[in-house]
Structures are given as C-alpha cells and as structure tokens.
Amino acid sequence: MKKLINDPADVVDDALAGMAAAHPELRIDEKNRVILRADAPTPGKVGLVSGGGSGHEPLHGGFVGRGMLDAACAGEVFTSPVPDRILAATTAVDAGAGVLHIVKNYTGDVMNFEMAAELAAAESGTDVVSVVVDDDVAVRDSLYTAGRRGVGGTLVVEKLAGAAAEAGRTLTEVADVARRANAETRSMGVALTSCTVPAAGRPTFELGETEMELGIGIHGEPGRRRLPLASAREIAGLLVEPLLSDLPYRSGDRVICFVNGMGGTPLLELYVMYAEVARVLRAHGVEVVRSLVGPYVTSLDMAGCSVTVTRVDDELLELWDAPVRTPALNWGV
C-alpha cells in the first residue's frame, strides 16, 4: 500500500485538519468531525446536513458552502458517522426554519440519521425532515442496503435542495425539491480496479488485468456482473442503457449528465467516457442541457467511473444554475 498518509488510524482527522487549513470559509468541529459553513446557522434559512463514511471526497465536506450544504458529518472510512455527531451538526445549523437531512441509502447511514433526528426533536424541538437518496440502478439490494444504493445522484440532490434552501424556501418545499430530484435521477458505475482502505492495507476485492466489474458500489460492493474489459464506447452503452430504461427516459427529455470519476481515473479518460455517454443519449433523443465531469463521488483510489442522469424541467434547471460556492463546486458567484 502506497498512500500519502501518516497513521491509518488518523487519516480522517488529518484530512479534516487539512480542510480547515485550506478553506477558512469553513468551520471544522474537530471533536465531532463536522464541517460547517463559517456563517452557520443562517437566520431564517433551512439547514442542510449530509454526511457518511469518509473516502468519497469531495462528497460530502467539499459540498459545504453557499448554495449547497450547511454541514457535513465525516465518519471513519466507509463507515457512517454516529448519531451524536450528526446531532451536533443538526444543532449547529438550526436557525429556526428546520433542518433537512440528505442521506445516502446505506443501512448504517439511514439508521444513524434517523436516531439523530429523533434526538434533535426531543432535545431542542428541531423540525427535521429526511430524504433518502437511492439512485443506483445496478442492484436492488446490496451488502450495505435494503433497496437501491445512494451514489452519484447525491451530489445532484444536495445541489438542487441547497439552491432551494438558499432561496428561502420552507422546509417542506426544500424537502419536496430533494425528493423530486432523487425521483428523476438514475446512476450506474463500473470499476476497473478495487480500492484500498488504509486500515486494511490491501485491495477490497480482486479484478484481473482484463476484467471489469459492472454496477459496482462506492464501497467496493459487488455489481451486476464481472465482464471482460471493453472499450469506452462499449462501457458507455452498458452504463447508459439501463438508466434510460429504468425511469424510463423519453425522446425529448432534458437532462443533467454527470460523469463521475471513482478516484483513480484520469480526467482524460473521463472526458473520453463523457463523449461516448453523450453519443448514447443523443441516439435516444435525450437532450443534455447541463454537464458535470470529474471525481466528485469517489471510492478512494478505485479506477472506474459512474454515470448519473437527472431529468429536469425549468424549475430544476434554474436551481442547478443557481450560484454555488463550495470547495468542490463553484459557479455563478
């Protein structure tokens, strides 16, 4: 294992210290491993909290800032943060308008965020609503979930809901935007290599030099099937066709297309993939009106990518275009 770390046991805390040093616009609660907007809580604004296991950076901490999240909780690598720390994040961003929890559909995350919401209601009367993201079409159930996994679509949900909250919408309205964004979003990924968790010191699974895993999860969970390595054009078809048939998307639909790197894939290859994904969408009459390419929802050092497609109307498109200023996403500011 070759990694730019000190002690594997300290990797999350060391990374948070680095975020604090690099981004003075954020505030880091080191005790609870919570990343906060420096101006949180914002009076009259719905607070947005997300989080999960570390190792998926810049998700979630890199999306804290104006127009997106107010706080993000960092668990150990691939491990949900505990309820007390989610509670600390929730309390810190509660400005009286309520708090929205955006939760990826993994059993530990769902359970711990539910417990934190109950504690917040009991201890301070905070009105908390949770929206669970379950955009992965690869498998219905996995080692970590009941139902579909929450993957790349989490970014889309956080961005659209964050814009709605920044515009001053109510908790009910912001939650409705998050649910609608999730309902219109589908994702699927492929792995060319495993990732290596620092504490384990070895690959999570083995893939041969001429193999790929289709439908992989962001923690290295098994996908739909293992296949011989294929060209970018063939892989794009294998990823996009299931997305289009699952919603289903129709000719004339407008979409946001997000090609995501899993952490170990060069941007050069991601743009090759984007060109092929866009070609498949055009062939089906689906219009890409906005795009995003890069490593935003990663799996440590895994080589591979995922494709996320979100069907949008004028309202969702306006929310996507709304200003955002975070360490990882910036436009319109």
Disulfide bonds with the S-S distance in Angstrom:
none
